[in-house]
């Protein structure tokens, strides 16, 4: 069935316990049941109820009479599910991303990351997306993808854009103008913002080894999207992610993307990186 990816079939399995499992990315197993909601599958959109129309469908073995005993008539993402108590339902199991940018990011990283890392990224994204009820909002979907990528690559929250939360006067201390104009007599009677202390900066961890290939893959995808006028809005979304990763290992790449999307960061990332991290 087409469950996890729009262009590749996965195998839906009814386990002896009555739970549903998806074999994807080869023979990797992913649970189709919803954890912690007493076996109800709120994400499965039943198109036809053949019996027990008012009863929720349970498939994780919570009730012995509600175990899945048969799966039949699969068509793309739809399948007929028969339970032990005799009830039958036609359900759609569809975890494929609907946002084109999110889908393309997962596809290019599937060709970039080792297979186990690619699977980890995909299921981490799917878990996050399912926790948001498979929201159809493209922004929500892409945020789930970014969160999954930050999780597996161990990107710390403080590395995103620390100056964004400051007001314009406080951001002055992070700019090149602060150092250049600090002796200006016009500013002598003003209380200037405090310059960030390098000693207070948390120690930098060694960047994840996969950051470089991930950055390169997303950069090439962004360059491709720049040639499509109708997708320039998506370039800005992708550029914000590229800049976060680039600020860790290749700050000049973030400056490159800021020239195409000026509002993607609050300041020039290259200078910010050296100031914040003391490099």
C-alpha positions as CSV (number, residue, x, y, z in Angstrom):
1,X,0.0,0.0,0.0
2,X,1.0,3.6,-0.4
3,X,1.3,4.6,3.3
4,X,4.6,6.4,4.1
5,X,5.8,7.5,0.7
6,X,3.8,8.6,-2.4
7,X,5.9,6.7,-4.9
8,X,6.9,3.5,-3.1
9,X,4.7,0.7,-1.8
10,X,4.8,-0.4,1.9
11,X,3.6,-3.6,3.4
12,X,0.7,-3.5,6.0
13,X,0.8,-6.4,8.4
14,X,-1.8,-7.7,10.9
15,X,0.3,-9.0,13.8
16,X,-0.8,-12.0,16.0
17,X,-1.5,-9.5,18.8
18,X,-4.1,-7.8,16.6
19,X,-2.0,-4.7,16.1
20,X,-1.2,-3.2,12.7
21,X,2.4,-2.7,11.6
22,X,3.9,-1.1,8.5
23,X,7.1,-2.6,6.9
24,X,8.8,0.3,5.1
25,X,12.3,1.4,4.1
26,X,13.0,-2.3,3.3
27,X,11.9,-4.4,6.3
28,X,11.9,-1.6,9.0
29,X,8.8,-1.8,11.1
30,X,6.6,1.2,12.0
31,X,3.5,0.9,14.2
32,X,0.2,2.0,12.5
33,X,-1.7,2.0,15.8
34,X,-2.0,5.2,17.9
35,X,-0.1,4.9,21.1
36,X,-1.8,6.1,24.3
37,X,-5.3,6.6,23.0
38,X,-6.8,3.2,24.1
39,X,-6.4,1.7,20.7
40,X,-8.6,4.1,18.8
41,X,-7.3,5.2,15.4
42,X,-8.4,8.8,15.0
43,X,-6.0,9.3,12.0
44,X,-7.7,6.6,9.9
45,X,-10.5,8.2,7.9
46,X,-13.2,5.6,7.5
47,X,-15.0,6.2,4.2
48,X,-17.5,3.3,4.6
49,X,-18.7,1.7,7.8
50,X,-20.0,-1.8,7.1
51,X,-21.0,-2.7,10.6
52,X,-21.1,-1.1,14.1
53,X,-21.2,2.4,12.7
54,X,-21.1,4.1,16.1
55,X,-18.3,2.1,17.6
56,X,-14.6,3.3,17.3
57,X,-12.3,0.8,15.6
58,X,-9.6,-0.7,17.9
59,X,-6.6,-2.5,16.6
60,X,-3.9,-2.6,19.3
61,X,-5.2,-5.6,21.2
62,X,-6.9,-3.6,24.0
63,X,-10.0,-5.7,23.6
64,X,-9.8,-9.4,22.6
65,X,-12.9,-9.1,20.4
66,X,-11.5,-6.1,18.5
67,X,-8.3,-7.5,17.2
68,X,-7.6,-7.3,13.5
69,X,-7.9,-10.8,11.9
70,X,-7.8,-9.9,8.2
71,X,-6.8,-7.3,5.7
72,X,-8.1,-7.3,2.2
73,X,-8.8,-5.3,-1.0
74,X,-6.0,-2.8,-0.7
75,X,-6.1,0.1,-3.2
76,X,-3.3,2.6,-2.8
77,X,-3.9,3.9,0.8
78,X,-7.3,2.3,1.4
79,X,-7.8,-1.2,2.9
80,X,-10.7,-3.3,4.3
81,X,-10.1,-4.3,7.9
82,X,-11.9,-7.2,9.6
83,X,-12.0,-7.5,13.4
84,X,-12.4,-10.6,15.5
85,X,-15.9,-9.6,16.6
86,X,-17.0,-9.7,12.9
87,X,-17.1,-5.9,12.3
88,X,-15.6,-4.7,9.0
89,X,-14.4,-1.2,8.1
90,X,-13.0,0.4,5.0
91,X,-10.2,2.7,6.2
92,X,-7.5,5.0,4.6
93,X,-4.1,4.8,6.2
94,X,-2.1,7.7,4.7
95,X,1.0,9.1,6.3
96,X,2.5,10.6,3.1
97,X,3.5,14.3,3.4
98,X,1.1,16.6,1.5
99,X,3.4,19.6,1.5
100,X,5.5,19.4,-1.6
101,X,8.6,21.0,0.0
102,X,8.5,18.6,2.9
103,X,8.1,15.7,0.6
104,X,11.1,16.8,-1.6
105,X,13.3,17.4,1.5
106,X,12.6,13.8,2.7
107,X,13.3,12.5,-0.8
108,X,16.6,14.2,-1.3
109,X,17.8,13.2,2.2
110,X,16.8,9.6,1.5
111,X,19.4,9.7,-1.2
112,X,21.9,11.4,1.1
113,X,21.7,9.8,4.5
114,X,22.6,6.2,5.4
115,X,19.5,4.0,5.2
116,X,19.0,3.7,9.0
117,X,19.4,7.5,9.5
118,X,16.9,8.1,6.6
119,X,14.4,5.8,8.3
120,X,14.9,7.5,11.7
121,X,14.3,10.9,10.1
122,X,11.2,9.7,8.4
123,X,9.6,8.0,11.4
124,X,10.5,10.9,13.7
125,X,8.8,13.3,11.3
126,X,5.8,11.0,11.0
127,X,5.4,10.7,14.8
128,X,5.6,14.5,15.2
129,X,3.1,15.0,12.3
130,X,0.7,12.4,13.7
131,X,0.9,14.2,17.1
132,X,-0.6,17.2,15.3
133,X,-3.4,15.2,13.8
134,X,-1.8,15.1,10.4
135,X,-2.4,18.8,10.0
136,X,-2.9,19.9,6.3
137,X,-1.2,23.2,7.0
138,X,2.1,23.3,5.0
139,X,3.8,25.3,7.7
140,X,2.9,22.8,10.4
141,X,4.1,20.0,8.2
142,X,7.4,21.6,7.5
143,X,7.9,22.5,11.1
144,X,7.5,18.9,12.0
145,X,10.2,18.0,9.4
146,X,12.6,20.6,10.8
147,X,12.0,19.4,14.3
148,X,12.7,15.8,13.3
149,X,15.9,16.9,11.5
150,X,17.1,18.9,14.5
151,X,16.5,15.9,16.7
152,X,18.5,13.3,14.7
153,X,21.3,15.8,13.9
154,X,21.4,17.0,17.6
155,X,21.1,20.7,16.7
156,X,20.7,22.6,19.9
157,X,17.9,25.3,20.1
158,X,20.4,28.0,21.0
159,X,22.1,27.6,17.7
160,X,19.1,28.8,15.6
161,X,19.1,32.6,15.8
162,X,19.7,34.0,19.2
163,X,19.5,37.7,18.0
164,X,15.9,37.2,16.8
165,X,14.5,37.4,20.3
166,X,16.2,40.7,21.1
167,X,14.8,44.2,20.5
168,X,16.5,46.4,17.9
169,X,18.6,48.3,20.5
170,X,19.9,45.0,22.0
171,X,20.7,43.6,18.6
172,X,23.0,46.6,18.0
173,X,25.5,44.9,20.3
174,X,25.6,42.0,17.8
175,X,26.2,44.1,14.8
176,X,29.4,45.4,13.1
177,X,28.2,49.0,13.7
178,X,28.6,48.5,17.5
179,X,32.4,48.0,17.3
180,X,32.8,50.6,14.5
181,X,30.9,53.4,16.2
182,X,31.7,52.8,19.9
183,X,34.0,55.8,20.0
184,X,31.6,58.2,18.3
185,X,31.1,61.2,20.6
186,X,27.5,61.4,19.6
187,X,26.9,58.2,21.5
188,X,29.0,59.1,24.5
189,X,26.1,60.1,26.7
190,X,24.0,57.1,25.8
191,X,23.8,53.8,27.8
192,X,24.9,51.4,25.1
193,X,23.6,47.8,25.0
194,X,25.9,45.3,26.7
195,X,28.2,43.4,24.4
196,X,27.6,39.6,24.6
197,X,30.2,37.9,26.8
198,X,32.0,35.1,25.1
199,X,32.7,33.4,28.5
200,X,28.9,33.0,29.0
201,X,28.6,31.2,25.6
202,X,27.9,27.4,26.1
203,X,30.7,25.2,24.8
204,X,30.4,24.2,21.2
205,X,29.8,20.5,20.6
206,X,31.5,18.9,17.7
207,X,29.1,19.2,14.7
208,X,27.4,16.1,13.7
209,X,29.2,14.3,10.9
210,X,26.1,14.2,8.7
211,X,25.5,18.0,8.8
212,X,27.7,18.6,5.8
213,X,26.0,16.2,3.3
214,X,22.6,17.3,4.6
215,X,23.5,21.0,4.1
216,X,24.8,20.2,0.6
217,X,21.6,18.3,-0.4
218,X,19.2,21.0,0.9
219,X,21.4,23.7,-0.8
220,X,21.1,22.0,-4.1
221,X,17.4,21.6,-3.7
222,X,17.1,25.3,-2.9
223,X,19.1,26.2,-6.0
224,X,16.7,24.1,-8.1
225,X,13.7,25.8,-6.6
226,X,15.1,29.3,-7.2
227,X,14.7,28.6,-11.0
228,X,10.9,28.1,-10.5
229,X,9.1,31.4,-10.1
230,X,5.9,29.8,-8.9
231,X,7.8,28.2,-5.9
232,X,9.7,31.2,-4.7
233,X,7.6,31.3,-1.5
234,X,9.0,27.8,-0.6
235,X,12.5,29.0,-1.2
236,X,12.2,31.3,1.8
237,X,11.0,28.5,4.0
238,X,13.8,26.2,2.9
239,X,16.4,29.0,3.2
240,X,15.6,29.5,6.9
241,X,16.5,25.8,7.5
242,X,19.6,26.0,5.4
243,X,20.8,29.0,7.3
244,X,20.4,27.3,10.7
245,X,22.5,24.4,9.5
246,X,25.0,26.6,7.7
247,X,25.5,28.8,10.8
248,X,27.0,25.7,12.5
249,X,29.5,24.5,9.9
250,X,29.6,26.9,6.9
251,X,28.4,30.4,7.9
252,X,29.3,31.9,4.5
253,X,26.6,29.7,2.9
254,X,24.0,31.3,5.2
255,X,25.2,34.8,4.0
256,X,24.8,33.5,0.4
257,X,21.1,32.6,1.1
258,X,20.5,35.8,3.0
259,X,21.2,37.8,-0.2
260,X,18.3,36.0,-1.9
261,X,16.0,36.1,1.2
262,X,17.0,39.2,3.2
263,X,14.5,38.5,6.0
264,X,15.5,34.9,6.6
265,X,17.8,35.9,9.5
266,X,17.8,39.0,11.7
267,X,21.5,39.8,10.9
268,X,24.4,38.6,8.8
269,X,24.9,35.1,10.0
270,X,28.6,35.0,9.2
271,X,29.4,37.9,11.6
272,X,26.9,36.6,14.2
273,X,28.5,33.2,14.2
274,X,31.9,34.5,15.0
275,X,30.6,36.9,17.6
276,X,28.4,34.4,19.4
277,X,30.7,31.4,19.3
278,X,34.0,33.2,19.6
279,X,35.6,31.6,16.6
